[in-house]
Amino acid sequence: MSANAREFLRTQREWLKAALQPAMLLYLLVIPVLWAALTAILVVEQNRTFDGAVQQGGNLARLF
């Protein structure tokens, strides 16, 4: 095995050891949860805005 291959394997093992730390795993879990929560909030807000626009359009139609 060449020196470059050994260096590559050593750095890969170090990277894997660092990536499997509890904080890193927690971040990998928290980030998708935050995106899912943000998506849910935005969907609810979008539906509320759409319903308000339909209501206001109906009110204007009744006015004229």
C-alpha positions, 0 to 999 in steps of 0.5 A: 500500500502506498503512502498516499493510500495510507494517508487517505485511509487515516484521514477517512477514519479521522473524519468518520470518528469526528462525524459520529460524535453525539453533537454532530448526530444531534445536528443532523437530526435537528436540521430536518426537524426545523425545516419540517416545522418551518414548512408546516408553519408556512403551509398553515399561513398560506392556507390562512392567507388564501382563505382570507383572500377568498373571504374578502373577494366574496365580501367585495362581490356582495358589496357591488 
